Amino acid sequence: MNTKWAGLCFMALALPLAQANQVSPITKVLQLLSDMQTKIIAEGEAAHTIYVEFAEMCEERSKNLQFEIKTGKGEV
């Protein structure tokens, strides 16, 4: 009988400790949103870098075409 009582007391004390280690669903959702925000910001910065390189290439090509048109040396 004492072992049953001791086991029951242990279970009663262990239950709040086990629940304290669990993450609430709201906390988990907030963590997932935070992770997603970090990922989206990183992807946006990478896309912006690619866009800046592309825009510079377009500007350079545009200047070259304008020069070729003005000088009449453009290839057909």
All heavy atoms as a GROMACS GRO file, in nm:
protein
  587
    1MET      N    1   0.082  -0.119   0.000
    1MET     CA    2   0.000   0.000   0.000
    1MET      C    3   0.086   0.125   0.000
    1MET      O    4   0.051   0.222  -0.066
    1MET     CB    5  -0.093  -0.004   0.121
    1MET     CG    6  -0.179   0.116   0.134
    1MET     SD    7  -0.344   0.068   0.095
    1MET     CE    8  -0.430   0.211   0.133
    2ASN      N    9   0.198   0.123   0.074
    2ASN     CA   10   0.286   0.238   0.078
    2ASN      C   11   0.349   0.265  -0.058
    2ASN      O   12   0.371   0.381  -0.094
    2ASN     CB   13   0.396   0.218   0.184
    2ASN     CG   14   0.347   0.247   0.324
    2ASN    OD1   15   0.247   0.317   0.340
    2ASN    ND2   16   0.415   0.194   0.423
    3THR      N   17   0.381   0.162  -0.132
    3THR     CA   18   0.440   0.182  -0.265
    3THR      C   19   0.339   0.243  -0.361
    3THR      O   20   0.376   0.326  -0.444
    3THR     CB   21   0.491   0.048  -0.322
    3THR    OG1   22   0.385  -0.045  -0.328
    3THR    CG2   23   0.605  -0.006  -0.240
    4LYS      N   24   0.214   0.206  -0.347
    4LYS     CA   25   0.110   0.267  -0.431
    4LYS      C   26   0.096   0.415  -0.396
    4LYS      O   27   0.083   0.500  -0.483
    4LYS     CB   28  -0.024   0.196  -0.414
    4LYS     CG   29  -0.030   0.062  -0.478
    4LYS     CD   30  -0.168   0.002  -0.464
    4LYS     CE   31  -0.174  -0.136  -0.527
    4LYS     NZ   32  -0.306  -0.195  -0.512
    5TRP      N   33   0.098   0.445  -0.266
    5TRP     CA   34   0.084   0.584  -0.221
    5TRP      C   35   0.205   0.666  -0.267
    5TRP      O   36   0.190   0.778  -0.314
    5TRP     CB   37   0.069   0.588  -0.069
    5TRP     CG   38   0.059   0.726  -0.015
    5TRP    CD1   39   0.156   0.793   0.052
    5TRP    CD2   40  -0.050   0.817  -0.027
    5TRP    NE1   41   0.114   0.918   0.085
    5TRP    CE2   42  -0.014   0.936   0.036
    5TRP    CE3   43  -0.176   0.807  -0.084
    5TRP    CZ2   44  -0.099   1.045   0.044
    5TRP    CZ3   45  -0.259   0.917  -0.075
    5TRP    CH2   46  -0.220   1.033  -0.013
    6ALA      N   47   0.323   0.609  -0.255
    6ALA     CA   48   0.445   0.679  -0.297
    6ALA      C   49   0.442   0.703  -0.448
    6ALA      O   50   0.479   0.810  -0.496
    6ALA     CB   51   0.568   0.599  -0.258
    7GLY      N   52   0.398   0.602  -0.522
    7GLY     CA   53   0.388   0.617  -0.668
    7GLY      C   54   0.287   0.723  -0.706
    7GLY      O   55   0.309   0.802  -0.797
    8LEU      N   56   0.175   0.726  -0.634
    8LEU     CA   57   0.072   0.826  -0.663
    8LEU      C   58   0.122   0.966  -0.631
    8LEU      O   59   0.098   1.061  -0.708
    8LEU     CB   60  -0.055   0.794  -0.581
    8LEU     CG   61  -0.176   0.882  -0.606
    8LEU    CD1   62  -0.218   0.874  -0.753
    8LEU    CD2   63  -0.292   0.842  -0.516
    9CYS      N   64   0.194   0.981  -0.520
    9CYS     CA   65   0.250   1.112  -0.484
    9CYS      C   66   0.353   1.156  -0.588
    9CYS      O   67   0.358   1.273  -0.626
    9CYS     CB   68   0.313   1.106  -0.345
    9CYS     SG   69   0.193   1.095  -0.213
   10PHE      N   70   0.436   1.061  -0.631
   10PHE     CA   71   0.536   1.093  -0.732
   10PHE      C   72   0.470   1.140  -0.861
   10PHE      O   73   0.513   1.238  -0.922
   10PHE     CB   74   0.625   0.971  -0.759
   10PHE     CG   75   0.725   0.995  -0.867
   10PHE    CD1   76   0.837   1.073  -0.844
   10PHE    CD2   77   0.707   0.940  -0.994
   10PHE    CE1   78   0.929   1.096  -0.943
   10PHE    CE2   79   0.798   0.963  -1.094
   10PHE     CZ   80   0.910   1.041  -1.069
   11MET      N   81   0.364   1.071  -0.903
   11MET     CA   82   0.292   1.109  -1.026
   11MET      C   83   0.230   1.247  -1.010
   11MET      O   84   0.231   1.327  -1.103
   11MET     CB   85   0.184   1.005  -1.058
   11MET     CG   86   0.236   0.867  -1.090
   11MET     SD   87   0.283   0.848  -1.258
   11MET     CE   88   0.125   0.836  -1.335
   12ALA      N   89   0.174   1.275  -0.893
   12ALA     CA   90   0.111   1.404  -0.869
   12ALA      C   91   0.213   1.517  -0.873
   12ALA      O   92   0.183   1.627  -0.921
   12ALA     CB   93   0.037   1.403  -0.736
   13LEU      N   94   0.334   1.490  -0.826
   13LEU     CA   95   0.438   1.593  -0.828
   13LEU      C   96   0.504   1.604  -0.966
   13LEU      O   97   0.548   1.711  -1.006
   13LEU     CB   98   0.544   1.562  -0.722
   13LEU     CG   99   0.498   1.574  -0.577
   13LEU    CD1  100   0.608   1.526  -0.484
   13LEU    CD2  101   0.458   1.716  -0.544
   14ALA      N  102   0.512   1.495  -1.039
   14ALA     CA  103   0.578   1.494  -1.168
   14ALA      C  104   0.492   1.557  -1.277
   14ALA      O  105   0.544   1.611  -1.375
   14ALA     CB  106   0.616   1.352  -1.208
   15LEU      N  107   0.361   1.553  -1.264
   15LEU     CA  108   0.271   1.605  -1.367
   15LEU      C  109   0.293   1.755  -1.392
   15LEU      O  110   0.310   1.796  -1.507
   15LEU     CB  111   0.125   1.575  -1.331
   15LEU     CG  112   0.022   1.617  -1.435
   15LEU    CD1  113   0.046   1.542  -1.567
   15LEU    CD2  114  -0.118   1.589  -1.384
   16PRO      N  115   0.297   1.841  -1.288
   16PRO     CA  116   0.322   1.983  -1.317
   16PRO      C  117   0.459   2.007  -1.378
   16PRO      O  118   0.475   2.096  -1.462
   16PRO     CB  119   0.310   2.050  -1.180
   16PRO     CG  120   0.230   1.957  -1.097
   16PRO     CD  121   0.261   1.820  -1.149
   17LEU      N  122   0.559   1.929  -1.339
   17LEU     CA  123   0.692   1.946  -1.398
   17LEU      C  124   0.691   1.909  -1.546
   17LEU      O  125   0.753   1.975  -1.627
   17LEU     CB  126   0.794   1.861  -1.323
   17LEU     CG  127   0.825   1.904  -1.179
   17LEU    CD1  128   0.919   1.805  -1.114
   17LEU    CD2  129   0.884   2.044  -1.178
   18ALA      N  130   0.620   1.804  -1.581
   18ALA     CA  131   0.611   1.764  -1.722
   18ALA      C  132   0.536   1.868  -1.803
   18ALA      O  133   0.572   1.898  -1.917
   18ALA     CB  134   0.542   1.628  -1.733
   19GLN      N  135   0.432   1.926  -1.744
   19GLN     CA  136   0.357   2.029  -1.815
   19GLN      C  137   0.439   2.157  -1.830
   19GLN      O  138   0.423   2.230  -1.927
   19GLN     CB  139   0.225   2.057  -1.743
   19GLN     CG  140   0.126   1.945  -1.754
   19GLN     CD  141   0.000   1.970  -1.673
   19GLN    OE1  142  -0.003   2.058  -1.588
   19GLN    NE2  143  -0.102   1.890  -1.699
   20ALA      N  144   0.525   2.186  -1.734
   20ALA     CA  145   0.608   2.306  -1.742
   20ALA      C  146   0.708   2.295  -1.856
   20ALA      O  147   0.747   2.395  -1.915
   20ALA     CB  148   0.681   2.329  -1.610
   21ASN      N  149   0.752   2.174  -1.890
   21ASN     CA  150   0.849   2.155  -1.998
   21ASN      C  151   0.783   2.161  -2.136
   21ASN      O  152   0.851   2.177  -2.235
   21ASN     CB  153   0.920   2.021  -1.982
   21ASN     CG  154   1.014   2.023  -1.863
   21ASN    OD1  155   1.059   2.128  -1.822
   21ASN    ND2  156   1.043   1.907  -1.809
   22GLN      N  157   0.653   2.145  -2.143
   22GLN     CA  158   0.584   2.148  -2.271
   22GLN      C  159   0.566   2.293  -2.316
   22GLN      O  160   0.549   2.383  -2.236
   22GLN     CB  161   0.447   2.082  -2.260
   22GLN     CG  162   0.454   1.933  -2.236
   22GLN     CD  163   0.316   1.872  -2.222
   22GLN    OE1  164   0.216   1.943  -2.215
   22GLN    NE2  165   0.311   1.740  -2.218
   23VAL      N  166   0.571   2.314  -2.446
   23VAL     CA  167   0.553   2.446  -2.504
   23VAL      C  168   0.407   2.462  -2.540
   23VAL      O  169   0.346   2.373  -2.598
   23VAL     CB  170   0.641   2.461  -2.630
   23VAL    CG1  171   0.619   2.595  -2.695
   23VAL    CG2  172   0.787   2.440  -2.595
   24SER      N  173   0.351   2.578  -2.503
   24SER     CA  174   0.210   2.599  -2.534
   24SER      C  175   0.193   2.617  -2.685
   24SER      O  176   0.285   2.659  -2.755
   24SER     CB  177   0.158   2.722  -2.460
   24SER     OG  178   0.207   2.840  -2.520
   25PRO      N  179   0.074   2.587  -2.736
   25PRO     CA  180   0.051   2.602  -2.880
   25PRO      C  181   0.070   2.746  -2.929
   25PRO      O  182   0.122   2.768  -3.038
   25PRO     CB  183  -0.094   2.557  -2.899
   25PRO     CG  184  -0.122   2.468  -2.783
   25PRO     CD  185  -0.038   2.522  -2.670
   26ILE      N  186   0.033   2.841  -2.847
   26ILE     CA  187   0.048   2.982  -2.886
   26ILE      C  188   0.196   3.018  -2.896
   26ILE      O  189   0.239   3.085  -2.991
   26ILE     CB  190  -0.026   3.074  -2.787
   26ILE    CG1  191  -0.176   3.049  -2.796
   26ILE    CG2  192   0.007   3.220  -2.814
   26ILE    CD1  193  -0.258   3.121  -2.694
   27THR      N  194   0.275   2.971  -2.801
   27THR     CA  195   0.419   2.997  -2.805
   27THR      C  196   0.480   2.933  -2.929
   27THR      O  197   0.566   2.993  -2.995
   27THR     CB  198   0.486   2.942  -2.678
   27THR    OG1  199   0.423   3.000  -2.564
   27THR    CG2  200   0.634   2.974  -2.677
   28LYS      N  201   0.436   2.813  -2.962
   28LYS     CA  202   0.487   2.744  -3.080
   28LYS      C  203   0.452   2.819  -3.208
   28LYS      O  204   0.536   2.837  -3.297
   28LYS     CB  205   0.431   2.601  -3.085
   28LYS     CG  206   0.484   2.519  -3.198
   28LYS     CD  207   0.631   2.491  -3.183
   28LYS     CE  208   0.679   2.399  -3.294
   28LYS     NZ  209   0.822   2.380  -3.293
   29VAL      N  210   0.329   2.870  -3.216
   29VAL     CA  211   0.287   2.946  -3.334
   29VAL      C  212   0.368   3.074  -3.346
   29VAL      O  213   0.413   3.111  -3.454
   29VAL     CB  214   0.135   2.977  -3.327
   29VAL    CG1  215   0.097   3.080  -3.431
   29VAL    CG2  216   0.054   2.850  -3.345
   30LEU      N  217   0.390   3.142  -3.234
   30LEU     CA  218   0.470   3.265  -3.238
   30LEU      C  219   0.613   3.236  -3.280
   30LEU      O  220   0.672   3.314  -3.356
   30LEU     CB  221   0.467   3.333  -3.101
   30LEU     CG  222   0.332   3.392  -3.059
   30LEU    CD1  223   0.339   3.447  -2.918
   30LEU    CD2  224   0.288   3.500  -3.156
   31GLN      N  225   0.668   3.125  -3.235
   31GLN     CA  226   0.804   3.088  -3.276
   31GLN      C  227   0.808   3.057  -3.425
   31GLN      O  228   0.900   3.099  -3.494
   31GLN     CB  229   0.852   2.967  -3.195
   31GLN     CG  230   0.991   2.921  -3.231
   31GLN     CD  231   1.095   3.026  -3.200
   31GLN    OE1  232   1.088   3.092  -3.098
   31GLN    NE2  233   1.190   3.042  -3.290
   32LEU      N  234   0.708   2.985  -3.476
   32LEU     CA  235   0.704   2.954  -3.619
   32LEU      C  236   0.691   3.082  -3.703
   32LEU      O  237   0.755   3.095  -3.807
   32LEU     CB  238   0.588   2.859  -3.649
   32LEU     CG  239   0.604   2.716  -3.598
   32LEU    CD1  240   0.474   2.639  -3.615
   32LEU    CD2  241   0.717   2.646  -3.669
   33LEU      N  242   0.609   3.175  -3.657
   33LEU     CA  243   0.593   3.302  -3.728
   33LEU      C  244   0.724   3.381  -3.728
   33LEU      O  245   0.761   3.442  -3.829
   33LEU     CB  246   0.480   3.385  -3.668
   33LEU     CG  247   0.339   3.336  -3.696
   33LEU    CD1  248   0.238   3.416  -3.615
   33LEU    CD2  249   0.308   3.344  -3.843
   34SER      N  250   0.791   3.381  -3.617
   34SER     CA  251   0.920   3.451  -3.607
   34SER      C  252   1.022   3.388  -3.701
   34SER      O  253   1.095   3.460  -3.771
   34SER     CB  254   0.970   3.446  -3.464
   34SER     OG  255   1.097   3.506  -3.454
   35ASP      N  256   1.028   3.256  -3.704
   35ASP     CA  257   1.119   3.188  -3.796
   35ASP      C  258   1.085   3.218  -3.941
   35ASP      O  259   1.174   3.241  -4.023
   35ASP     CB  260   1.116   3.037  -3.772
   35ASP     CG  261   1.172   2.997  -3.637
   35ASP    OD1  262   1.237   3.082  -3.572
   35ASP    OD2  263   1.147   2.882  -3.595
   36MET      N  264   0.956   3.219  -3.973
   36MET     CA  265   0.913   3.247  -4.110
   36MET      C  266   0.948   3.392  -4.147
   36MET      O  267   0.991   3.418  -4.259
   36MET     CB  268   0.762   3.224  -4.124
   36MET     CG  269   0.714   3.236  -4.267
   36MET     SD  270   0.545   3.179  -4.296
   36MET     CE  271   0.451   3.283  -4.187
   37GLN      N  272   0.931   3.485  -4.054
   37GLN     CA  273   0.965   3.624  -4.080
   37GLN      C  274   1.114   3.638  -4.111
   37GLN      O  275   1.152   3.706  -4.207
   37GLN     CB  276   0.928   3.711  -3.960
   37GLN     CG  277   0.964   3.857  -3.977
   37GLN     CD  278   0.937   3.938  -3.852
   37GLN    OE1  279   0.921   3.884  -3.743
   37GLN    NE2  280   0.931   4.068  -3.867
   38THR      N  281   1.198   3.572  -4.034
   38THR     CA  282   1.342   3.577  -4.057
   38THR      C  283   1.377   3.520  -4.194
   38THR      O  284   1.458   3.578  -4.268
   38THR     CB  285   1.415   3.497  -3.947
   38THR    OG1  286   1.378   3.551  -3.819
   38THR    CG2  287   1.564   3.504  -3.963
   39LYS      N  288   1.313   3.410  -4.230
   39LYS     CA  289   1.339   3.346  -4.360
   39LYS      C  290   1.294   3.437  -4.475
   39LYS      O  291   1.366   3.453  -4.574
   39LYS     CB  292   1.266   3.212  -4.367
   39LYS     CG  293   1.289   3.137  -4.494
   39LYS     CD  294   1.214   3.006  -4.495
   39LYS     CE  295   1.230   2.935  -4.628
   39LYS     NZ  296   1.153   2.810  -4.634
   40ILE      N  297   1.178   3.499  -4.462
   40ILE     CA  298   1.126   3.585  -4.567
   40ILE      C  299   1.214   3.709  -4.584
   40ILE      O  300   1.241   3.752  -4.697
   40ILE     CB  301   0.980   3.624  -4.538
   40ILE    CG1  302   0.890   3.502  -4.558
   40ILE    CG2  303   0.933   3.739  -4.627
   40ILE    CD1  304   0.748   3.522  -4.511
   41ILE      N  305   1.261   3.765  -4.474
   41ILE     CA  306   1.349   3.882  -4.482
   41ILE      C  307   1.479   3.844  -4.553
   41ILE      O  308   1.527   3.920  -4.639
   41ILE     CB  309   1.376   3.940  -4.342
   41ILE    CG1  310   1.248   4.007  -4.290
   41ILE    CG2  311   1.491   4.038  -4.344
   41ILE    CD1  312   1.255   4.050  -4.145
   42ALA      N  313   1.534   3.729  -4.521
   42ALA     CA  314   1.658   3.685  -4.586
   42ALA      C  315   1.636   3.663  -4.735
   42ALA      O  316   1.720   3.702  -4.817
   42ALA     CB  317   1.710   3.558  -4.520
   43GLU      N  318   1.524   3.601  -4.772
   43GLU     CA  319   1.494   3.580  -4.914
   43GLU      C  320   1.474   3.712  -4.986
   43GLU      O  321   1.516   3.728  -5.101
   43GLU     CB  322   1.370   3.493  -4.929
   43GLU     CG  323   1.391   3.348  -4.891
   43GLU     CD  324   1.262   3.266  -4.896
   43GLU    OE1  325   1.154   3.323  -4.922
   43GLU    OE2  326   1.270   3.145  -4.871
   44GLY      N  327   1.411   3.808  -4.920
   44GLY     CA  328   1.391   3.940  -4.980
   44GLY      C  329   1.521   4.012  -5.004
   44GLY      O  330   1.539   4.077  -5.107
   45GLU      N  331   1.613   4.001  -4.909
   45GLU     CA  332   1.743   4.065  -4.926
   45GLU      C  333   1.820   4.001  -5.041
   45GLU      O  334   1.886   4.071  -5.119
   45GLU     CB  335   1.823   4.057  -4.796
   45GLU     CG  336   1.767   4.146  -4.687
   45GLU     CD  337   1.832   4.125  -4.552
   45GLU    OE1  338   1.912   4.028  -4.537
   45GLU    OE2  339   1.804   4.204  -4.461
   46ALA      N  340   1.811   3.869  -5.053
   46ALA     CA  341   1.879   3.799  -5.164
   46ALA      C  342   1.818   3.840  -5.297
   46ALA      O  343   1.890   3.866  -5.394
   46ALA     CB  344   1.869   3.648  -5.144
   47ALA      N  345   1.686   3.849  -5.303
   47ALA     CA  346   1.619   3.890  -5.427
   47ALA      C  347   1.655   4.034  -5.462
   47ALA      O  348   1.672   4.068  -5.580
   47ALA     CB  349   1.468   3.875  -5.413
   48HIS      N  350   1.666   4.120  -5.363
   48HIS     CA  351   1.702   4.260  -5.388
   48HIS      C  352   1.843   4.270  -5.446
   48HIS      O  353   1.868   4.348  -5.538
   48HIS     CB  354   1.692   4.341  -5.259
   48HIS     CG  355   1.731   4.483  -5.276
   48HIS    ND1  356   1.654   4.573  -5.347
   48HIS    CD2  357   1.840   4.552  -5.234
   48HIS    CE1  358   1.714   4.691  -5.346
   48HIS    NE2  359   1.827   4.680  -5.278
   49THR      N  360   1.935   4.190  -5.394
   49THR     CA  361   2.072   4.189  -5.446
   49THR      C  362   2.074   4.148  -5.593
   49THR      O  363   2.142   4.211  -5.675
   49THR     CB  364   2.160   4.093  -5.363
   49THR    OG1  365   2.156   4.134  -5.226
   49THR    CG2  366   2.302   4.092  -5.412
   50ILE      N  367   1.999   4.044  -5.626
   50ILE     CA  368   1.991   3.999  -5.765
   50ILE      C  369   1.930   4.107  -5.853
   50ILE      O  370   1.977   4.134  -5.964
   50ILE     CB  371   1.912   3.867  -5.775
   50ILE    CG1  372   1.990   3.755  -5.707
   50ILE    CG2  373   1.882   3.832  -5.919
   50ILE    CD1  374   1.912   3.627  -5.689
   51TYR      N  375   1.825   4.175  -5.803
   51TYR     CA  376   1.761   4.280  -5.880
   51TYR      C  377   1.857   4.395  -5.906
   51TYR      O  378   1.861   4.450  -6.017
   51TYR     CB  379   1.636   4.331  -5.808
   51TYR     CG  380   1.579   4.454  -5.873
   51TYR    CD1  381   1.504   4.445  -5.990
   51TYR    CD2  382   1.603   4.581  -5.821
   51TYR    CE1  383   1.453   4.557  -6.051
   51TYR    CE2  384   1.553   4.694  -5.883
   51TYR     CZ  385   1.478   4.682  -5.997
   51TYR     OH  386   1.429   4.794  -6.059
   52VAL      N  387   1.934   4.434  -5.804
   52VAL     CA  388   2.027   4.545  -5.821
   52VAL      C  389   2.130   4.512  -5.928
   52VAL      O  390   2.161   4.595  -6.014
   52VAL     CB  391   2.095   4.579  -5.686
   52VAL    CG1  392   2.214   4.671  -5.705
   52VAL    CG2  393   1.995   4.641  -5.590
   53GLU      N  394   2.182   4.389  -5.928
   53GLU     CA  395   2.278   4.348  -6.031
   53GLU      C  396   2.214   4.351  -6.170
   53GLU      O  397   2.276   4.397  -6.266
   53GLU     CB  398   2.330   4.208  -6.001
   53GLU     CG  399   2.418   4.201  -5.878
   53GLU     CD  400   2.457   4.058  -5.843
   53GLU    OE1  401   2.427   3.966  -5.923
   53GLU    OE2  402   2.517   4.038  -5.737
   54PHE      N  403   2.091   4.304  -6.180
   54PHE     CA  404   2.020   4.303  -6.308
   54PHE      C  405   1.994   4.445  -6.357
   54PHE      O  406   2.011   4.476  -6.475
   54PHE     CB  407   1.890   4.225  -6.296
   54PHE     CG  408   1.811   4.219  -6.423
   54PHE    CD1  409   1.851   4.139  -6.528
   54PHE    CD2  410   1.695   4.294  -6.437
   54PHE    CE1  411   1.779   4.133  -6.645
   54PHE    CE2  412   1.622   4.289  -6.554
   54PHE     CZ  413   1.664   4.208  -6.659
   55ALA      N  414   1.953   4.533  -6.266
   55ALA     CA  415   1.926   4.672  -6.303
   55ALA      C  416   2.052   4.742  -6.352
   55ALA      O  417   2.048   4.818  -6.450
   55ALA     CB  418   1.865   4.748  -6.186
   56GLU      N  419   2.165   4.714  -6.288
   56GLU     CA  420   2.291   4.773  -6.332
   56GLU      C  421   2.329   4.723  -6.472
   56GLU      O  422   2.375   4.801  -6.556
   56GLU     CB  423   2.403   4.739  -6.233
   56GLU     CG  424   2.392   4.814  -6.102
   56GLU     CD  425   2.498   4.770  -6.002
   56GLU    OE1  426   2.587   4.689  -6.038
   56GLU    OE2  427   2.490   4.816  -5.887
   57MET      N  428   2.307   4.594  -6.496
   57MET     CA  429   2.337   4.538  -6.628
   57MET      C  430   2.248   4.604  -6.735
   57MET      O  431   2.295   4.639  -6.843
   57MET     CB  432   2.315   4.386  -6.630
   57MET     CG  433   2.355   4.325  -6.763
   57MET     SD  434   2.267   4.176  -6.811
   57MET     CE  435   2.098   4.213  -6.788
   58CYS      N  436   2.120   4.623  -6.703
   58CYS     CA  437   2.029   4.686  -6.798
   58CYS      C  438   2.069   4.830  -6.826
   58CYS      O  439   2.064   4.876  -6.941
   58CYS     CB  440   1.886   4.681  -6.745
   58CYS     SG  441   1.814   4.516  -6.746
   59GLU      N  442   2.107   4.902  -6.722
   59GLU     CA  443   2.151   5.041  -6.741
   59GLU      C  444   2.276   5.047  -6.829
   59GLU      O  445   2.285   5.132  -6.918
   59GLU     CB  446   2.178   5.107  -6.606
   59GLU     CG  447   2.055   5.141  -6.526
   59GLU     CD  448   1.974   5.252  -6.591
   59GLU    OE1  449   2.032   5.346  -6.649
   59GLU    OE2  450   1.850   5.242  -6.585
   60GLU      N  451   2.369   4.959  -6.803
   60GLU     CA  452   2.492   4.956  -6.883
   60GLU      C  453   2.460   4.923  -7.029
   60GLU      O  454   2.512   4.988  -7.120
   60GLU     CB  455   2.589   4.853  -6.825
   60GLU     CG  456   2.721   4.845  -6.894
   60GLU     CD  457   2.808   4.969  -6.871
   60GLU    OE1  458   2.792   5.035  -6.768
   60GLU    OE2  459   2.891   4.997  -6.959
   61ARG      N  460   2.375   4.826  -7.050
   61ARG     CA  461   2.337   4.788  -7.187
   61ARG      C  462   2.264   4.902  -7.257
   61ARG      O  463   2.287   4.930  -7.375
   61ARG     CB  464   2.248   4.662  -7.183
   61ARG     CG  465   2.202   4.615  -7.317
   61ARG     CD  466   2.317   4.556  -7.398
   61ARG     NE  467   2.264   4.507  -7.524
   61ARG     CZ  468   2.324   4.525  -7.641
   61ARG    NH1  469   2.440   4.584  -7.648
   61ARG    NH2  470   2.268   4.481  -7.751
   62SER      N  471   2.179   4.971  -7.183
   62SER     CA  472   2.105   5.083  -7.240
   62SER      C  473   2.200   5.196  -7.282
   62SER      O  474   2.186   5.253  -7.391
   62SER     CB  475   2.004   5.136  -7.138
   62SER     OG  476   1.941   5.252  -7.185
   63LYS      N  477   2.298   5.225  -7.199
   63LYS     CA  478   2.396   5.329  -7.233
   63LYS      C  479   2.477   5.289  -7.357
   63LYS      O  480   2.503   5.373  -7.444
   63LYS     CB  481   2.489   5.354  -7.115
   63LYS     CG  482   2.422   5.427  -7.002
   63LYS     CD  483   2.518   5.443  -6.885
   63LYS     CE  484   2.445   5.506  -6.766
   63LYS     NZ  485   2.532   5.518  -6.649
   64ASN      N  486   2.515   5.162  -7.364
   64ASN     CA  487   2.590   5.115  -7.481
   64ASN      C  488   2.507   5.125  -7.608
   64ASN      O  489   2.557   5.167  -7.713
   64ASN     CB  490   2.637   4.971  -7.461
   64ASN     CG  491   2.748   4.959  -7.358
   64ASN    OD1  492   2.814   5.058  -7.327
   64ASN    ND2  493   2.767   4.840  -7.305
   65LEU      N  494   2.379   5.087  -7.601
   65LEU     CA  495   2.292   5.097  -7.719
   65LEU      C  496   2.272   5.242  -7.762
   65LEU      O  497   2.273   5.274  -7.881
   65LEU     CB  498   2.158   5.031  -7.693
   65LEU     CG  499   2.158   4.878  -7.692
   65LEU    CD1  500   2.021   4.825  -7.651
   65LEU    CD2  501   2.195   4.824  -7.830
   66GLN      N  502   2.255   5.330  -7.667
   66GLN     CA  503   2.239   5.472  -7.700
   66GLN      C  504   2.364   5.526  -7.766
   66GLN      O  505   2.357   5.603  -7.863
   66GLN     CB  506   2.206   5.553  -7.573
   66GLN     CG  507   2.067   5.529  -7.521
   66GLN     CD  508   2.041   5.603  -7.390
   66GLN    OE1  509   2.127   5.672  -7.336
   66GLN    NE2  510   1.921   5.586  -7.337
   67PHE      N  511   2.480   5.486  -7.718
   67PHE     CA  512   2.605   5.530  -7.779
   67PHE      C  513   2.617   5.476  -7.921
   67PHE      O  514   2.656   5.549  -8.012
   67PHE     CB  515   2.724   5.485  -7.694
   67PHE     CG  516   2.857   5.520  -7.754
   67PHE    CD1  517   2.903   5.650  -7.748
   67PHE    CD2  518   2.933   5.424  -7.818
   67PHE    CE1  519   3.025   5.684  -7.804
   67PHE    CE2  520   3.056   5.457  -7.876
   67PHE     CZ  521   3.101   5.588  -7.868
   68GLU      N  522   2.581   5.348  -7.940
   68GLU     CA  523   2.589   5.289  -8.073
   68GLU      C  524   2.492   5.358  -8.169
   68GLU      O  525   2.525   5.378  -8.286
   68GLU     CB  526   2.559   5.139  -8.067
   68GLU     CG  527   2.669   5.057  -8.004
   68GLU     CD  528   2.633   4.909  -7.992
   68GLU    OE1  529   2.525   4.868  -8.041
   68GLU    OE2  530   2.712   4.834  -7.932
   69ILE      N  531   2.375   5.393  -8.123
   69ILE     CA  532   2.279   5.462  -8.209
   69ILE      C  533   2.332   5.600  -8.245
   69ILE      O  534   2.322   5.643  -8.362
   69ILE     CB  535   2.142   5.473  -8.137
   69ILE    CG1  536   2.077   5.334  -8.130
   69ILE    CG2  537   2.050   5.571  -8.210
   69ILE    CD1  538   1.953   5.328  -8.041
   70LYS      N  539   2.387   5.672  -8.148
   70LYS     CA  540   2.439   5.806  -8.176
   70LYS      C  541   2.557   5.802  -8.271
   70LYS      O  542   2.571   5.890  -8.358
   70LYS     CB  543   2.481   5.875  -8.045
   70LYS     CG  544   2.366   5.926  -7.964
   70LYS     CD  545   2.415   5.999  -7.839
   70LYS     CE  546   2.300   6.047  -7.757
   70LYS     NZ  547   2.342   6.117  -7.635
   71THR      N  548   2.642   5.704  -8.257
   71THR     CA  549   2.761   5.700  -8.342
   71THR      C  550   2.738   5.624  -8.471
   71THR      O  551   2.823   5.628  -8.562
   71THR     CB  552   2.879   5.635  -8.265
   71THR    OG1  553   2.842   5.504  -8.228
   71THR    CG2  554   2.916   5.717  -8.145
   72GLY      N  555   2.625   5.556  -8.484
   72GLY     CA  556   2.594   5.485  -8.608
   72GLY      C  557   2.677   5.359  -8.628
   72GLY      O  558   2.693   5.313  -8.740
   73LYS      N  559   2.733   5.306  -8.524
   73LYS     CA  560   2.818   5.188  -8.537
   73LYS      C  561   2.748   5.063  -8.485
   73LYS      O  562   2.812   4.963  -8.459
   73LYS     CB  563   2.948   5.207  -8.460
   73LYS     CG  564   3.033   5.318  -8.514
   73LYS     CD  565   3.160   5.331  -8.436
   73LYS     CE  566   3.244   5.446  -8.489
   73LYS     NZ  567   3.366   5.466  -8.410
   74GLY      N  568   2.619   5.067  -8.471
   74GLY     CA  569   2.546   4.951  -8.418
   74GLY      C  570   2.543   4.837  -8.518
   74GLY      O  571   2.547   4.856  -8.639
   75GLU      N  572   2.540   4.717  -8.465
   75GLU     CA  573   2.533   4.598  -8.550
   75GLU      C  574   2.387   4.565  -8.578
   75GLU      O  575   2.300   4.582  -8.496
   75GLU     CB  576   2.600   4.480  -8.481
   75GLU     CG  577   2.748   4.500  -8.457
   75GLU     CD  578   2.810   4.383  -8.384
   75GLU    OE1  579   2.743   4.279  -8.370
   75GLU    OE2  580   2.924   4.396  -8.342
   76VAL      N  581   2.362   4.515  -8.700
   76VAL     CA  582   2.228   4.482  -8.739
   76VAL      C  583   2.198   4.338  -8.715
   76VAL      O  584   2.266   4.248  -8.716
   76VAL     CB  585   2.200   4.516  -8.888
   76VAL    CG1  586   2.060   4.479  -8.926
   76VAL    CG2  587   2.228   4.662  -8.911
   0.00000   0.00000   0.00000
